Each structure stands twice: as C-alpha cells, then as structure tokens.
Amino acid sequence: MHSLIKFFLTLMFLIVPFTASAEQGRTINVVIETDKGDITLELYPEKAPVTVDNFIQNVKAGLYEGGRFYRASRLDNNPTAKRKILTLIQGGKNEQKQEREPIAHETTIQSGLSHLDGVISMARLDPGTATTEFFICIGDNSGLDTGSTRYEEGKREGYAAFGRVIKGMDVVVAIQQQPTGSRAKDDDDWFGQQLINDTVVIERVVIQ
C-alpha cells in the first residue's frame, strides 16, 4: 500500500512541472488566407498578452477580412534610404471597417522577442497607437527592437512583436516580390516606392 502511494506521489510530481511548463509555452495558431496563398502564424500570449489579445479580437470582429497587404519593403525599392533597409511586408487594414481602440505598447524587452525572419509585429505611428495593421519580417530586422540605435535618442521604443510564421514564408516572400512604386510621386517618395501596385487581398483570418 505504501509503495502504491509513493508511486502516485512520484507521478504527481512528474506531471505538475510538465503542465506548468506547457502553460508557460502556450501558443495560438492563426492562418491568414490570401489570394497568393496561406500564412500560418504562431502567436505568444504569454510573452505579449496585450498585443496577441488585440490581434485575436480583431480576427473575431472580422476586421481583417477584405484587408490588404499593400507595402513591400526590400533592397531594390528604397532608393533614398538613410538607414539600414527594412525587409518586410505590411498590411491588414480593411479601410471599410471601423478599427478598435489603440492598445498599450509592449516592448521587445517585455516580450523577449526580436524582429527576425518570420516574426509578426504591430505597425504604428507613435507608441500606444497600434490598432489593426501589422508587418511580417523577412530576414533580420532587429533594428526595430526596443533600444535599437536605428533611431535617435527618445525614439527607441521599438515595435511590438507577438508571434512568428511557422508555415507559408514562401507566400510572405512572394508578396514582398510583387511589383511596387507605380504610385510614388518621385524617387524621394520612399513610402510610395514601397506600395504594392496590385495589393494582395486578405480573404479571411482563421484561429485554429
């Protein structure tokens, strides 16, 4: 009898740490379905709870359906770049739908995430203004991390990374390679040079 009790106690000690560890590593998978193919994301609610919840609430509200990937930043369409060129795609917003309220900014110091290949992060103007739009990194964009010297003092809050692509990076790269620049005013219009001529439609986003 004592041996049986000891066995169950030992089993419990083995199970509890495993469960706690699994909870700390909890993830949410989401699929972005586009007219160029599907992109599967792994989101990290334990690392970036505010940002992940915002993204999930946007999905549930249908705010991404009919949205677009409209920006592709790459080495050949940054003719007047003064900093290291970013390599990413940006989009998400459906202009016909009302955005939700902006969210608090979660730094990469808080999340422990870095803007490396496949990482998804929120687009914004000033910290604390992110709502719907996001971008996906292609290659090393760690200059967007908090504290990076890419930006001058006082503007180094970085961007809020919250997940990464686990399937469909070929689709991300294909979107980045779409022709751009037809709406640029001139060579000094760096943002116009990065606008995709024929934007890529987000058909829907599905939480798995």
C-alpha positions, 0 to 999 in steps of 0.5 A: 500500500505504501509503495502504491502511494509513493508511486502516485506521489512520484507521478504527481510530481512528474506531471505538475512541472510538465503542465506548468511548463506547457502553460508557460509555452502556450501558443495560438495558431492563426492562418491568414488566407490570401489570394497568393496563398496561406500564412500560418502564424504562431502567436505568444500570449504569454510573452505579449498578452496585450498585443496577441489579445488585440490581434485575436479580437480583431480576427473575431470582429472580422476586421481583417477580412477584405484587408490588404497587404499593400507595402513591400519593403526590400533592397531594390525599392528604397532608393533614398534610404538613410538607414539600414533597409527594412525587409518586410511586408505590411498590411491588414487594414480593411479601410471599410471597417471601423478599427478598435481602440489603440492598445498599450505598447509592449516592448521587445524587452517585455516580450523577449522577442526580436524582429527576425525572419518570420516574426509578426509585429504591430505597425504604428505611428507613435507608441500606444497607437497600434490598432489593426495593421501589422508587418511580417519580417523577412530576414533580420530586422532587429533594428526595430527592437526596443533600444535599437540605435536605428533611431535617435535618442527618445525614439527607441521604443521599438515595435511590438512583436507577438508571434512568428510564421511557422508555415507559408514564408514562401507566400510572405516572400512572394508578396514582398516580390510583387511589383511596387512604386507605380504610385510614388510621386518621385524617387524621394517618395520612399513610402510610395516606392514601397506600395504594392501596385496590385495589393494582395487581398486578405480573404479571411483570418482563421484561429485554429 
